Amino acid sequence: MIEILVCGLMAVYYMIVYMAFGSVVTSRWKKEPFSLTTTLMIGFFLFYGLFQVIAVPCTFLKLPLTWLAAIWMTAVAAVVIYAAVTCRQLWAEAGKAVWQQFRREPFWMLVPLAVVAAQTVFVVMWQTDYWDATYYIGDVSLSVYTDTISLYDPLTGELRSVFDIRHCFATYLMQDAVVCRVFGIHPLIETKTIMGAVITVMSNVVLYQIARLLFGGKRDRIGLMLIFALLVNLFTYTSYTSSSFLLLRTYEGKAVLGSVIVPAVIYMAFRLYRDDKNPALWRLLFLLCQSGCAISSSAMMLLPVEAGALALALALSKRDPRPVGKALLCMLPCLVIMALYVASARGLLTIYV
């Protein structure tokens, strides 16, 4: 019972932190109203993007995990306090608007919550143990119990001789290790249960954003789309679909890539098609590419393809080549990390531990 309570509190902790990070951005937008779901989505990506900026230097400097935890949690506390001071009125107004909407359409306001709850129960209870779990959960466990930052090979337990460039930039798991170190949570609970619930919520937040954009905020249609997406995920979780990762391997970065990041880029594609001259949207696409690489190493190859297809479609539909150049700038974090990875794989770049 205590573990269930801890998991619930940690999920709330993540939502509060994401909201604080996102509020730093959306509170400064003048052209559109403050939105809780938009803020939550942006805060999620900003959270992991900034963590990568801090964690990568700590990794190559071979600092203890405790040091990284102290630096990061100080930064998180500063952002949360700043957001609480500067954005509390926005949060209050947004909460009041949600309550008023609930009073008008209680059923369709409860549908998204029911969808998230049902999917979360499935994820927490039915995750399976693929061989990848040995690496991912082992990486978190070894980092926590050796007080290092991914210096040990999870498959052998031995100290690495060289840095694994591919995983050094995908710092998603090290954030889990930081949470385990700070709050004393077991790595299995953090990765498979807490983050399983959190990623389920974030996946539905992004789908909600897409539905709201497509259906003009009509609650009944948004609710039906979320129900349909839930049914699709429940009945198509094979090894060839993202549903398998979302429902059964939620602790992996690839699950976040397939079920949160890629749909978020699709959402940005809709936004950019309507307003490709808005620089804030291009900055958000840059954030998606950078934070995507911080979450999953596979993003360094997949996101340039997705962003490139988006840019090409915009250039052709708008008869303007400038979106291609902007998209290339957005892809830059992915391309840099990809170049470093290829160089290390071919023996051109070796950084010894």
C-alpha positions as a Python dict, from the first residue, in 0.01 Angstrom:
ca = {
    (1, 'M'): (0, 0, 0),
    (2, 'I'): (285, 237, 84),
    (3, 'E'): (453, 163, -251),
    (4, 'I'): (130, 245, -436),
    (5, 'L'): (109, 574, -248),
    (6, 'V'): (474, 654, -329),
    (7, 'C'): (417, 580, -698),
    (8, 'G'): (112, 806, -703),
    (9, 'L'): (296, 1090, -531),
    (10, 'M'): (591, 1059, -768),
    (11, 'A'): (360, 1074, -1070),
    (12, 'V'): (211, 1393, -925),
    (13, 'Y'): (565, 1523, -869),
    (14, 'Y'): (648, 1477, -1238),
    (15, 'M'): (328, 1650, -1349),
    (16, 'I'): (400, 1949, -1124),
    (17, 'V'): (757, 1975, -1250),
    (18, 'Y'): (653, 1947, -1616),
    (19, 'M'): (388, 2214, -1558),
    (20, 'A'): (645, 2444, -1398),
    (21, 'F'): (895, 2401, -1680),
    (22, 'G'): (629, 2450, -1945),
    (23, 'S'): (486, 2756, -1774),
    (24, 'V'): (820, 2934, -1807),
    (25, 'V'): (761, 2917, -2184),
    (26, 'T'): (385, 2944, -2234),
    (27, 'S'): (335, 3223, -1980),
    (28, 'R'): (529, 3447, -2219),
    (29, 'W'): (315, 3372, -2523),
    (30, 'K'): (106, 3670, -2624),
    (31, 'K'): (-75, 3533, -2930),
    (32, 'E'): (-258, 3239, -2774),
    (33, 'P'): (-428, 3171, -2440),
    (34, 'F'): (-259, 2975, -2164),
    (35, 'S'): (-335, 2602, -2190),
    (36, 'L'): (-265, 2343, -1923),
    (37, 'T'): (-215, 2058, -2169),
    (38, 'T'): (8, 2261, -2401),
    (39, 'T'): (212, 2372, -2102),
    (40, 'L'): (241, 2015, -1977),
    (41, 'M'): (359, 1890, -2317),
    (42, 'I'): (620, 2163, -2362),
    (43, 'G'): (737, 2124, -2004),
    (44, 'F'): (797, 1753, -2060),
    (45, 'F'): (1031, 1817, -2351),
    (46, 'L'): (1202, 2115, -2189),
    (47, 'F'): (1262, 1908, -1876),
    (48, 'Y'): (1454, 1636, -2058),
    (49, 'G'): (1623, 1877, -2297),
    (50, 'L'): (1773, 2078, -2012),
    (51, 'F'): (1866, 1764, -1822),
    (52, 'Q'): (2073, 1649, -2120),
    (53, 'V'): (2258, 1981, -2125),
    (54, 'I'): (2357, 1928, -1761),
    (55, 'A'): (2406, 1551, -1761),
    (56, 'V'): (2631, 1511, -2066),
    (57, 'P'): (2919, 1724, -1928),
    (58, 'C'): (2885, 1549, -1591),
    (59, 'T'): (2910, 1214, -1770),
    (60, 'F'): (3231, 1292, -1956),
    (61, 'L'): (3381, 1454, -1645),
    (62, 'K'): (3305, 1126, -1461),
    (63, 'L'): (3133, 1308, -1177),
    (64, 'P'): (2946, 1100, -917),
    (65, 'L'): (2573, 1055, -969),
    (66, 'T'): (2525, 1233, -636),
    (67, 'W'): (2677, 1549, -782),
    (68, 'L'): (2453, 1534, -1087),
    (69, 'A'): (2153, 1479, -858),
    (70, 'A'): (2244, 1782, -648),
    (71, 'I'): (2292, 2007, -953),
    (72, 'W'): (1976, 1892, -1128),
    (73, 'M'): (1746, 1898, -828),
    (74, 'T'): (1868, 2248, -745),
    (75, 'A'): (1779, 2355, -1100),
    (76, 'V'): (1438, 2184, -1077),
    (77, 'A'): (1362, 2350, -744),
    (78, 'A'): (1460, 2690, -884),
    (79, 'V'): (1230, 2648, -1186),
    (80, 'V'): (937, 2526, -976),
    (81, 'I'): (971, 2814, -729),
    (82, 'Y'): (1006, 3068, -1009),
    (83, 'A'): (700, 2931, -1189),
    (84, 'A'): (497, 2918, -868),
    (85, 'V'): (572, 3284, -801),
    (86, 'T'): (526, 3422, -1153),
    (87, 'C'): (256, 3193, -1294),
    (88, 'R'): (26, 3122, -1000),
    (89, 'Q'): (-242, 3359, -1135),
    (90, 'L'): (-234, 3189, -1476),
    (91, 'W'): (-267, 2848, -1309),
    (92, 'A'): (-561, 2970, -1101),
    (93, 'E'): (-739, 3113, -1407),
    (94, 'A'): (-673, 2795, -1607),
    (95, 'G'): (-803, 2580, -1322),
    (96, 'K'): (-1116, 2794, -1298),
    (97, 'A'): (-1172, 2758, -1673),
    (98, 'V'): (-1139, 2379, -1648),
    (99, 'W'): (-1393, 2371, -1363),
    (100, 'Q'): (-1639, 2582, -1562),
    (101, 'Q'): (-1596, 2354, -1862),
    (102, 'F'): (-1654, 2052, -1639),
    (103, 'R'): (-1979, 2198, -1513),
    (104, 'R'): (-2099, 2244, -1872),
    (105, 'E'): (-1982, 1907, -2010),
    (106, 'P'): (-1905, 1674, -1718),
    (107, 'F'): (-1925, 1350, -1918),
    (108, 'W'): (-1685, 1449, -2196),
    (109, 'M'): (-1448, 1608, -1946),
    (110, 'L'): (-1430, 1279, -1757),
    (111, 'V'): (-1373, 1067, -2068),
    (112, 'P'): (-1002, 1164, -2109),
    (113, 'L'): (-944, 1091, -1740),
    (114, 'A'): (-1111, 751, -1774),
    (115, 'V'): (-902, 668, -2083),
    (116, 'V'): (-579, 760, -1906),
    (117, 'A'): (-677, 564, -1595),
    (118, 'A'): (-765, 250, -1793),
    (119, 'Q'): (-447, 262, -1997),
    (120, 'T'): (-233, 331, -1690),
    (121, 'V'): (-372, 27, -1510),
    (122, 'F'): (-293, -189, -1813),
    (123, 'V'): (61, -51, -1841),
    (124, 'V'): (145, -89, -1473),
    (125, 'M'): (5, -443, -1446),
    (126, 'W'): (103, -601, -1777),
    (127, 'Q'): (451, -482, -1871),
    (128, 'T'): (669, -773, -1983),
    (129, 'D'): (1042, -835, -1946),
    (130, 'Y'): (1211, -809, -2285),
    (131, 'W'): (1585, -858, -2306),
    (132, 'D'): (1624, -481, -2345),
    (133, 'A'): (1518, -449, -1982),
    (134, 'T'): (1852, -599, -1882),
    (135, 'Y'): (2031, -304, -2035),
    (136, 'Y'): (1799, -17, -1953),
    (137, 'I'): (1704, -105, -1597),
    (138, 'G'): (2054, -241, -1536),
    (139, 'D'): (2202, 92, -1642),
    (140, 'V'): (1988, 276, -1387),
    (141, 'S'): (2060, 21, -1113),
    (142, 'L'): (2437, 18, -1164),
    (143, 'S'): (2451, 397, -1178),
    (144, 'V'): (2257, 423, -851),
    (145, 'Y'): (2446, 158, -658),
    (146, 'T'): (2793, 258, -782),
    (147, 'D'): (2722, 634, -762),
    (148, 'T'): (2846, 682, -1119),
    (149, 'I'): (2689, 810, -1440),
    (150, 'S'): (2657, 517, -1679),
    (151, 'L'): (3022, 412, -1641),
    (152, 'Y'): (2944, 41, -1600),
    (153, 'D'): (2825, -196, -1871),
    (154, 'P'): (2478, -318, -1764),
    (155, 'L'): (2522, -647, -1951),
    (156, 'T'): (2848, -748, -1780),
    (157, 'G'): (2865, -529, -1469),
    (158, 'E'): (3220, -431, -1559),
    (159, 'L'): (3363, -80, -1574),
    (160, 'R'): (3364, 44, -1933),
    (161, 'S'): (3696, 109, -2100),
    (162, 'V'): (3548, 372, -2334),
    (163, 'F'): (3237, 586, -2325),
    (164, 'D'): (2933, 454, -2512),
    (165, 'I'): (2870, 761, -2727),
    (166, 'R'): (2532, 637, -2844),
    (167, 'H'): (2389, 623, -2492),
    (168, 'C'): (2587, 910, -2340),
    (169, 'F'): (2358, 1163, -2508),
    (170, 'A'): (2038, 969, -2437),
    (171, 'T'): (2020, 1081, -2075),
    (172, 'Y'): (1659, 979, -2012),
    (173, 'L'): (1761, 685, -1794),
    (174, 'M'): (2005, 892, -1592),
    (175, 'Q'): (1716, 1115, -1487),
    (176, 'D'): (1556, 801, -1347),
    (177, 'A'): (1881, 725, -1166),
    (178, 'V'): (1881, 1076, -1019),
    (179, 'V'): (1527, 1028, -887),
    (180, 'C'): (1623, 691, -736),
    (181, 'R'): (1925, 849, -568),
    (182, 'V'): (1734, 1149, -431),
    (183, 'F'): (1409, 982, -320),
    (184, 'G'): (1545, 636, -236),
    (185, 'I'): (1314, 462, -484),
    (186, 'H'): (1409, 122, -624),
    (187, 'P'): (1507, 141, -996),
    (188, 'L'): (1245, -117, -1092),
    (189, 'I'): (969, 88, -929),
    (190, 'E'): (1090, 413, -1085),
    (191, 'T'): (1134, 282, -1438),
    (192, 'K'): (857, 30, -1485),
    (193, 'T'): (583, 163, -1259),
    (194, 'I'): (626, 537, -1205),
    (195, 'M'): (757, 625, -1549),
    (196, 'G'): (516, 375, -1702),
    (197, 'A'): (229, 579, -1560),
    (198, 'V'): (391, 913, -1647),
    (199, 'I'): (458, 823, -2012),
    (200, 'T'): (102, 692, -2043),
    (201, 'V'): (-28, 1030, -1929),
    (202, 'M'): (205, 1222, -2162),
    (203, 'S'): (111, 1006, -2460),
    (204, 'N'): (-254, 1093, -2407),
    (205, 'V'): (-171, 1461, -2351),
    (206, 'V'): (-12, 1476, -2696),
    (207, 'L'): (-306, 1291, -2853),
    (208, 'Y'): (-539, 1532, -2677),
    (209, 'Q'): (-348, 1824, -2829),
    (210, 'I'): (-381, 1677, -3177),
    (211, 'A'): (-752, 1608, -3128),
    (212, 'R'): (-815, 1957, -2994),
    (213, 'L'): (-643, 2107, -3298),
    (214, 'L'): (-827, 1887, -3548),
    (215, 'F'): (-1174, 1920, -3395),
    (216, 'G'): (-1164, 2281, -3282),
    (217, 'G'): (-1190, 2204, -2912),
    (218, 'K'): (-1518, 2006, -2938),
    (219, 'R'): (-1511, 1787, -2629),
    (220, 'D'): (-1724, 1502, -2763),
    (221, 'R'): (-1504, 1451, -3069),
    (222, 'I'): (-1187, 1481, -2862),
    (223, 'G'): (-1318, 1219, -2622),
    (224, 'L'): (-1413, 982, -2905),
    (225, 'M'): (-1068, 1015, -3059),
    (226, 'L'): (-900, 929, -2729),
    (227, 'I'): (-1127, 626, -2688),
    (228, 'F'): (-1047, 516, -3043),
    (229, 'A'): (-672, 558, -2980),
    (230, 'L'): (-702, 349, -2663),
    (231, 'L'): (-877, 69, -2853),
    (232, 'V'): (-617, 80, -3129),
    (233, 'N'): (-336, 51, -2875),
    (234, 'L'): (-506, -232, -2684),
    (235, 'F'): (-570, -443, -2993),
    (236, 'T'): (-257, -376, -3201),
    (237, 'Y'): (31, -425, -2957),
    (238, 'T'): (249, -642, -3179),
    (239, 'S'): (626, -619, -3221),
    (240, 'Y'): (569, -408, -3535),
    (241, 'T'): (372, -124, -3377),
    (242, 'S'): (443, 154, -3128),
    (243, 'S'): (157, 17, -2916),
    (244, 'S'): (381, -271, -2809),
    (245, 'F'): (634, -29, -2666),
    (246, 'L'): (371, 196, -2511),
    (247, 'L'): (181, -80, -2333),
    (248, 'L'): (447, -342, -2264),
    (249, 'R'): (785, -164, -2269),
    (250, 'T'): (694, 181, -2143),
    (251, 'Y'): (1021, 226, -1953),
    (252, 'E'): (1221, 233, -2279),
    (253, 'G'): (1315, 550, -2464),
    (254, 'K'): (1178, 401, -2785),
    (255, 'A'): (833, 389, -2626),
    (256, 'V'): (854, 762, -2558),
    (257, 'L'): (984, 822, -2908),
    (258, 'G'): (704, 631, -3078),
    (259, 'S'): (416, 735, -2855),
    (260, 'V'): (505, 1087, -2741),
    (261, 'I'): (780, 1247, -2952),
    (262, 'V'): (673, 1140, -3301),
    (263, 'P'): (306, 1238, -3240),
    (264, 'A'): (429, 1569, -3097),
    (265, 'V'): (616, 1640, -3422),
    (266, 'I'): (299, 1556, -3613),
    (267, 'Y'): (117, 1806, -3393),
    (268, 'M'): (384, 2064, -3477),
    (269, 'A'): (335, 1985, -3846),
    (270, 'F'): (-34, 2080, -3817),
    (271, 'R'): (58, 2399, -3631),
    (272, 'L'): (327, 2496, -3883),
    (273, 'Y'): (101, 2431, -4179),
    (274, 'R'): (-138, 2690, -4038),
    (275, 'D'): (130, 2938, -3933),
    (276, 'D'): (476, 2856, -4069),
    (277, 'K'): (593, 3214, -4013),
    (278, 'N'): (562, 3185, -3635),
    (279, 'P'): (919, 3163, -3495),
    (280, 'A'): (794, 3019, -3163),
    (281, 'L'): (672, 2706, -3343),
    (282, 'W'): (1010, 2652, -3508),
    (283, 'R'): (1181, 2693, -3173),
    (284, 'L'): (950, 2427, -3033),
    (285, 'L'): (1041, 2194, -3320),
    (286, 'F'): (1408, 2250, -3235),
    (287, 'L'): (1329, 2161, -2873),
    (288, 'L'): (1153, 1843, -2985),
    (289, 'C'): (1456, 1734, -3188),
    (290, 'Q'): (1703, 1812, -2910),
    (291, 'S'): (1500, 1659, -2627),
    (292, 'G'): (1412, 1364, -2848),
    (293, 'C'): (1781, 1274, -2865),
    (294, 'A'): (1797, 1316, -2488),
    (295, 'I'): (1523, 1055, -2447),
    (296, 'S'): (1604, 796, -2716),
    (297, 'S'): (1917, 743, -2924),
    (298, 'S'): (1694, 626, -3210),
    (299, 'A'): (1564, 982, -3237),
    (300, 'M'): (1888, 1102, -3394),
    (301, 'M'): (1791, 920, -3714),
    (302, 'L'): (1411, 916, -3702),
    (303, 'L'): (1345, 1282, -3619),
    (304, 'P'): (1550, 1428, -3908),
    (305, 'V'): (1346, 1210, -4143),
    (306, 'E'): (1019, 1328, -3989),
    (307, 'A'): (1124, 1694, -3972),
    (308, 'G'): (1260, 1672, -4327),
    (309, 'A'): (931, 1534, -4458),
    (310, 'L'): (750, 1812, -4274),
    (311, 'A'): (976, 2078, -4424),
    (312, 'L'): (945, 1939, -4775),
    (313, 'A'): (565, 1930, -4751),
    (314, 'L'): (560, 2288, -4623),
    (315, 'A'): (797, 2409, -4894),
    (316, 'L'): (587, 2251, -5168),
    (317, 'S'): (248, 2353, -5031),
    (318, 'K'): (355, 2710, -4951),
    (319, 'R'): (581, 2739, -5256),
    (320, 'D'): (851, 2872, -5028),
    (321, 'P'): (1194, 2704, -4977),
    (322, 'R'): (1259, 2872, -4640),
    (323, 'P'): (1097, 2596, -4428),
    (324, 'V'): (1370, 2357, -4549),
    (325, 'G'): (1644, 2579, -4408),
    (326, 'K'): (1457, 2626, -4080),
    (327, 'A'): (1403, 2251, -4050),
    (328, 'L'): (1774, 2186, -4105),
    (329, 'L'): (1850, 2414, -3811),
    (330, 'C'): (1597, 2225, -3602),
    (331, 'M'): (1761, 1895, -3696),
    (332, 'L'): (2106, 2018, -3595),
    (333, 'P'): (2116, 1846, -3251),
    (334, 'C'): (2020, 1515, -3412),
    (335, 'L'): (2275, 1552, -3691),
    (336, 'V'): (2557, 1641, -3452),
    (337, 'I'): (2488, 1345, -3225),
    (338, 'M'): (2451, 1117, -3527),
    (339, 'A'): (2790, 1232, -3660),
    (340, 'L'): (2953, 1165, -3323),
    (341, 'Y'): (2793, 821, -3305),
    (342, 'V'): (2902, 723, -3658),
    (343, 'A'): (3253, 847, -3584),
    (344, 'S'): (3269, 637, -3267),
    (345, 'A'): (3123, 330, -3440),
    (346, 'R'): (3390, 352, -3711),
    (347, 'G'): (3670, 400, -3461),
    (348, 'L'): (3734, 762, -3553),
    (349, 'L'): (3628, 891, -3210),
    (350, 'T'): (3724, 712, -2890),
    (351, 'I'): (3689, 868, -2547),
    (352, 'Y'): (3847, 653, -2279),
    (353, 'V'): (3695, 620, -1934),
}
